[in-house]
Amino acid sequence: MKYLTHRYPQNTRSLWGDFEDFFNAPSPFMSSSNPLLNWNSDSYRPAIDLYEDESNYFVEAELPAFSKKEIDVEVEKDRLILKGSRKEEGKNGKSEISFHRSVLIPNAVKTEKVAAKYENGLLTVTIPKADAIKPLRIEVQS
């Protein structure tokens, strides 16, 4: 199994945190009418692990205290989109915790066979790789 990356979203003092902040910051050139471009820096940003084996890519997101009904997983073109929200009661009253993360996925995958499993606070999305294109040998006839 090949480990691709691990993101530490709560640690913004590291180089990775600076990198992620740069790419997740809203741009003044983008329209704010698109909800994918709106970024709330106070929202929950779950840590994500990416890894692969010979036949699948895997995306794991740490989502403690969420239920599977509060989590949405979508594949849109070349992106895997993870989002969700839940209500929580605290000392200051009710609040809502939400997240929105997207991961770029390769083109050579079987998007119709993507599967998601949520267990013990860990969301695991399995993305099957497309079958390798085998060369076709053509016999030359006389």
Backbone as CSV, one residue per row, in Angstrom:
resi,resn,N_x,N_y,N_z,CA_x,CA_y,CA_z,C_x,C_y,C_z
1,MET,0.847,-1.168,0.000,0.000,0.000,0.000,0.896,1.236,0.000
2,LYS,0.580,2.174,-0.833,1.374,3.392,-0.971,0.653,4.542,-0.277
3,TYR,1.325,5.162,0.670,0.782,6.283,1.423,1.043,7.560,0.637
4,LEU,0.015,8.330,0.304,0.180,9.504,-0.540,0.399,10.783,0.255
5,THR,-0.436,11.049,1.238,-0.266,12.273,2.023,-1.135,12.230,3.269
6,HIS,-0.820,13.086,4.213,-1.647,13.293,5.406,-1.714,14.784,5.651
7,ARG,-2.873,15.275,5.899,-3.047,16.705,6.122,-3.353,16.956,7.585
8,TYR,-2.687,17.932,8.161,-2.914,18.345,9.534,-3.596,19.705,9.496
9,PRO,-4.926,19.750,9.395,-5.603,21.027,9.165,-5.574,21.991,10.341
10,GLN,-5.443,21.523,11.552,-5.506,22.430,12.692,-4.163,23.079,12.997
11,ASN,-3.083,22.578,12.422,-1.752,23.111,12.691,-1.362,24.079,11.588
12,THR,-1.665,25.363,11.761,-1.369,26.343,10.719,0.010,26.946,10.883
13,ARG,0.790,26.512,11.882,2.136,27.034,12.064,3.167,26.256,11.244
14,SER,2.757,25.174,10.610,3.688,24.378,9.816,3.660,24.840,8.361
15,LEU,4.610,24.372,7.588,4.656,24.697,6.170,3.412,24.182,5.467
16,TRP,2.961,22.963,5.826,1.763,22.417,5.190,0.543,23.288,5.505
17,GLY,0.431,23.775,6.728,-0.688,24.647,7.093,-0.682,25.922,6.276
18,ASP,0.496,26.513,6.063,0.595,27.716,5.224,0.184,27.409,3.795
19,PHE,0.624,26.266,3.283,0.277,25.855,1.926,-1.235,25.684,1.785
20,GLU,-1.842,24.995,2.754,-3.276,24.758,2.688,-4.056,26.067,2.858
21,ASP,-3.608,26.953,3.742,-4.265,28.244,3.909,-4.241,29.043,2.612
22,PHE,-3.114,28.977,1.894,-2.999,29.718,0.633,-4.042,29.254,-0.377
23,PHE,-4.198,27.929,-0.532,-5.113,27.413,-1.532,-6.569,27.409,-1.083
24,ASN,-6.837,27.522,0.195,-8.218,27.542,0.668,-8.732,28.949,0.946
25,ALA,-7.863,29.937,0.860,-8.288,31.315,1.105,-9.167,31.800,-0.050
26,PRO,-10.204,32.587,0.239,-11.046,33.102,-0.836,-10.272,34.101,-1.687
27,SER,-10.561,34.090,-2.962,-9.892,34.991,-3.886,-10.799,36.173,-4.196
28,PRO,-10.260,37.398,-4.249,-11.091,38.546,-4.603,-11.528,38.507,-6.055
29,PHE,-10.917,37.637,-6.867,-11.262,37.549,-8.281,-12.376,36.555,-8.551
30,MET,-12.714,35.750,-7.568,-13.753,34.738,-7.747,-15.094,35.267,-7.254
31,SER,-16.158,34.767,-7.865,-17.496,35.173,-7.474,-17.874,34.554,-6.142
32,SER,-18.457,35.323,-5.250,-18.861,34.781,-3.953,-20.203,34.076,-4.029
33,SER,-20.836,34.048,-5.226,-22.110,33.360,-5.356,-21.944,31.849,-5.436
34,ASN,-20.729,31.373,-5.687,-20.467,29.944,-5.749,-20.123,29.444,-4.342
35,PRO,-20.934,28.532,-3.765,-20.666,28.076,-2.398,-19.363,27.310,-2.264
36,LEU,-18.836,26.758,-3.366,-17.568,26.039,-3.279,-16.403,26.990,-3.077
37,LEU,-16.588,28.257,-3.441,-15.505,29.226,-3.322,-15.564,30.008,-2.018
38,ASN,-16.647,29.900,-1.299,-16.752,30.591,-0.016,-16.021,29.776,1.027
39,TRP,-15.139,30.394,1.765,-14.375,29.678,2.765,-14.534,30.366,4.099
40,ASN,-15.005,29.646,5.064,-15.152,30.155,6.413,-14.011,29.580,7.235
41,SER,-13.083,30.425,7.633,-11.904,29.931,8.336,-12.241,29.345,9.704
42,ASP,-13.436,29.625,10.233,-13.828,29.082,11.530,-14.494,27.712,11.412
43,SER,-14.750,27.255,10.204,-15.428,25.979,10.051,-14.478,24.827,10.371
44,TYR,-15.041,23.674,10.616,-14.285,22.478,10.970,-13.568,21.955,9.729
45,ARG,-12.287,21.641,9.848,-11.511,21.117,8.729,-10.933,19.766,9.134
46,PRO,-11.609,18.677,8.747,-11.140,17.355,9.177,-9.809,16.986,8.525
47,ALA,-8.991,16.249,9.261,-7.740,15.722,8.714,-8.078,14.640,7.700
48,ILE,-7.309,14.587,6.624,-7.557,13.628,5.544,-6.272,12.875,5.231
49,ASP,-6.394,11.565,5.095,-5.296,10.709,4.635,-5.637,10.217,3.235
50,LEU,-4.626,10.173,2.361,-4.795,9.651,1.008,-3.776,8.537,0.810
51,TYR,-4.236,7.377,0.325,-3.318,6.292,0.027,-3.910,5.412,-1.055
52,GLU,-3.104,4.523,-1.593,-3.551,3.660,-2.678,-2.934,2.284,-2.553
53,ASP,-3.597,1.306,-3.200,-3.009,-0.005,-3.384,-3.060,-0.297,-4.884
54,GLU,-2.914,-1.545,-5.279,-2.864,-1.861,-6.707,-4.174,-1.578,-7.435
55,SER,-5.297,-1.674,-6.754,-6.570,-1.542,-7.453,-7.458,-0.398,-6.975
56,ASN,-7.102,0.296,-5.889,-7.962,1.359,-5.362,-7.166,2.545,-4.842
57,TYR,-7.830,3.702,-4.844,-7.385,4.867,-4.082,-8.275,4.919,-2.851
58,PHE,-7.740,5.418,-1.738,-8.515,5.527,-0.509,-8.387,6.944,0.034
59,VAL,-9.498,7.478,0.517,-9.518,8.767,1.193,-10.138,8.513,2.557
60,GLU,-9.401,8.858,3.613,-9.915,8.705,4.973,-10.017,10.072,5.617
61,ALA,-11.172,10.367,6.198,-11.389,11.637,6.882,-11.815,11.365,8.314
62,GLU,-11.198,12.074,9.250,-11.542,11.942,10.661,-12.734,12.849,10.951
63,LEU,-13.876,12.243,11.278,-15.112,12.988,11.532,-15.757,12.519,12.838
64,PRO,-15.107,12.752,13.974,-15.683,12.304,15.243,-16.967,13.053,15.567
65,ALA,-17.892,12.371,16.189,-19.171,12.916,16.658,-20.154,13.217,15.546
66,PHE,-19.853,12.854,14.302,-20.821,12.982,13.213,-21.544,11.654,13.062
67,SER,-22.761,11.697,12.550,-23.456,10.460,12.188,-23.410,10.351,10.666
68,LYS,-23.645,9.171,10.137,-23.551,9.003,8.691,-24.616,9.804,7.950
69,LYS,-25.714,10.126,8.605,-26.760,10.942,7.984,-26.333,12.405,7.816
70,GLU,-25.331,12.825,8.568,-24.871,14.212,8.526,-23.709,14.421,7.544
71,ILE,-23.319,13.351,6.839,-22.165,13.397,5.942,-22.625,13.169,4.505
72,ASP,-22.139,14.003,3.579,-22.412,13.842,2.153,-21.103,13.595,1.421
73,VAL,-21.117,12.621,0.518,-19.959,12.308,-0.314,-20.426,12.389,-1.761
74,GLU,-19.716,13.180,-2.563,-20.076,13.354,-3.973,-18.834,13.264,-4.837
75,VAL,-19.025,12.795,-6.071,-17.970,12.841,-7.079,-18.464,13.790,-8.150
76,GLU,-17.679,14.821,-8.393,-18.042,15.821,-9.395,-16.849,16.032,-10.315
77,LYS,-16.972,15.561,-11.544,-15.893,15.609,-12.538,-14.639,14.953,-11.981
78,ASP,-13.622,15.729,-11.663,-12.349,15.178,-11.188,-12.129,15.417,-9.695
79,ARG,-13.212,15.621,-8.944,-13.096,15.921,-7.512,-14.005,15.017,-6.685
80,LEU,-13.469,14.610,-5.539,-14.259,13.948,-4.513,-14.582,15.023,-3.495
81,ILE,-15.859,15.245,-3.223,-16.288,16.307,-2.316,-16.884,15.675,-1.068
82,LEU,-16.327,16.055,0.081,-16.822,15.604,1.377,-17.387,16.816,2.088
83,LYS,-18.627,16.726,2.551,-19.219,17.842,3.292,-20.229,17.312,4.286
84,GLY,-20.518,18.141,5.260,-21.488,17.755,6.263,-21.651,18.820,7.320
85,SER,-22.668,18.650,8.133,-22.895,19.576,9.235,-23.686,18.864,10.328
86,ARG,-23.479,19.359,11.536,-24.234,18.835,12.676,-24.459,19.963,13.662
87,LYS,-25.517,19.830,14.422,-25.845,20.821,15.434,-25.299,20.336,16.779
88,GLU,-24.843,21.290,17.570,-24.251,20.961,18.859,-24.706,21.977,19.889
89,GLU,-25.016,21.471,21.080,-25.371,22.375,22.168,-24.187,22.533,23.093
90,GLY,-23.864,23.777,23.396,-22.745,24.059,24.284,-23.158,25.024,25.372
91,LYS,-22.180,25.564,26.070,-22.453,26.516,27.140,-23.070,27.804,26.612
92,ASN,-22.737,28.168,25.389,-23.236,29.416,24.794,-24.464,29.204,23.937
93,GLY,-25.111,28.068,24.048,-26.311,27.789,23.261,-26.011,26.828,22.124
94,LYS,-26.887,26.822,21.125,-26.742,25.911,19.996,-25.791,26.504,18.960
95,SER,-25.021,25.624,18.353,-24.144,26.037,17.261,-24.139,24.939,16.209
96,GLU,-23.660,25.283,15.037,-23.584,24.310,13.952,-22.124,24.138,13.551
97,ILE,-21.707,22.895,13.452,-20.361,22.578,13.004,-20.484,21.999,11.609
98,SER,-19.787,22.606,10.648,-19.860,22.126,9.276,-18.458,22.022,8.689
99,PHE,-18.350,21.235,7.630,-17.072,21.103,6.935,-17.340,20.933,5.448
100,HIS,-16.342,21.254,4.662,-16.382,21.077,3.216,-14.951,20.868,2.752
101,ARG,-14.639,19.688,2.269,-13.297,19.391,1.764,-13.444,18.761,0.386
102,SER,-12.515,19.040,-0.486,-12.511,18.382,-1.785,-11.110,17.867,-2.076
103,VAL,-11.071,16.752,-2.792,-9.823,16.090,-3.126,-9.823,15.840,-4.628
104,LEU,-8.751,16.214,-5.293,-8.597,15.961,-6.712,-8.335,14.475,-6.920
105,ILE,-9.106,13.846,-7.810,-8.912,12.421,-8.074,-8.461,12.240,-9.531
106,PRO,-7.702,11.191,-9.810,-7.238,10.953,-11.178,-8.396,10.646,-12.123
107,ASN,-8.160,10.839,-13.406,-9.192,10.562,-14.404,-9.426,9.077,-14.607
108,ALA,-8.420,8.267,-14.366,-8.512,6.829,-14.625,-9.101,6.085,-13.429
109,VAL,-10.347,6.405,-13.073,-11.031,5.721,-11.976,-12.443,5.338,-12.423
110,LYS,-13.019,4.401,-11.695,-14.398,3.976,-11.960,-15.318,4.755,-11.021
111,THR,-15.750,5.941,-11.441,-16.539,6.800,-10.558,-17.877,6.171,-10.174
112,GLU,-18.426,5.317,-11.020,-19.712,4.694,-10.703,-19.594,3.633,-9.608
113,LYS,-18.376,3.244,-9.254,-18.171,2.216,-8.235,-17.556,2.763,-6.949
114,VAL,-17.553,4.068,-6.769,-17.019,4.668,-5.548,-17.902,4.255,-4.375
115,ALA,-17.276,3.871,-3.266,-18.015,3.430,-2.073,-17.510,4.190,-0.854
116,ALA,-18.426,4.493,0.065,-18.066,5.196,1.301,-18.560,4.399,2.494
117,LYS,-17.720,4.366,3.541,-18.061,3.635,4.765,-17.697,4.522,5.950
118,TYR,-18.615,4.649,6.897,-18.371,5.461,8.090,-18.462,4.577,9.318
119,GLU,-17.364,4.528,10.082,-17.317,3.668,11.242,-16.402,4.272,12.300
120,ASN,-16.905,4.387,13.536,-16.120,4.882,14.678,-15.447,6.230,14.410
121,GLY,-16.178,7.140,13.763,-15.654,8.481,13.529,-14.709,8.602,12.353
122,LEU,-14.550,7.537,11.577,-13.644,7.553,10.431,-14.420,7.247,9.156
123,LEU,-14.394,8.199,8.217,-15.018,8.008,6.911,-13.951,7.493,5.953
124,THR,-14.215,6.349,5.319,-13.295,5.781,4.338,-14.008,5.717,2.997
125,VAL,-13.450,6.403,2.000,-13.999,6.388,0.650,-13.044,5.574,-0.215
126,THR,-13.583,4.553,-0.884,-12.800,3.692,-1.757,-13.119,4.056,-3.198
127,ILE,-12.071,4.381,-3.961,-12.231,4.792,-5.351,-11.483,3.772,-6.211
128,PRO,-12.219,2.876,-6.905,-11.546,1.858,-7.716,-10.830,2.475,-8.920
129,LYS,-9.639,1.976,-9.172,-8.890,2.411,-10.350,-9.481,1.753,-11.590
130,ALA,-9.409,2.447,-12.715,-9.877,1.879,-13.976,-8.914,0.791,-14.418
131,ASP,-9.440,-0.179,-15.159,-8.589,-1.243,-15.682,-7.535,-0.640,-16.602
132,ALA,-6.331,-1.144,-16.480,-5.249,-0.645,-17.330,-5.571,-0.974,-18.786
133,ILE,-5.253,-0.064,-19.643,-5.491,-0.288,-21.068,-4.379,-1.186,-21.583
134,LYS,-4.790,-2.359,-22.038,-3.815,-3.315,-22.529,-3.604,-3.096,-24.026
135,PRO,-2.355,-3.231,-24.483,-2.119,-3.064,-25.917,-2.787,-4.197,-26.697
136,LEU,-3.320,-3.852,-27.809,-3.999,-4.824,-28.657,-3.065,-5.231,-29.780
137,ARG,-2.752,-6.512,-29.847,-1.866,-7.013,-30.895,-2.711,-7.361,-32.113
138,ILE,-2.333,-6.801,-33.223,-3.065,-7.011,-34.475,-2.172,-7.813,-35.421
139,GLU,-2.722,-8.908,-35.894,-1.949,-9.764,-36.789,-1.984,-9.165,-38.189
140,VAL,-0.817,-9.130,-38.819,-0.698,-8.611,-40.173,-0.929,-9.780,-41.136
141,GLN,-1.861,-9.609,-42.026,-2.183,-10.651,-42.990,-1.671,-10.270,-44.376
142,SER,-1.440,-11.277,-45.188,-0.963,-11.004,-46.548,-2.080,-11.156,-47.562
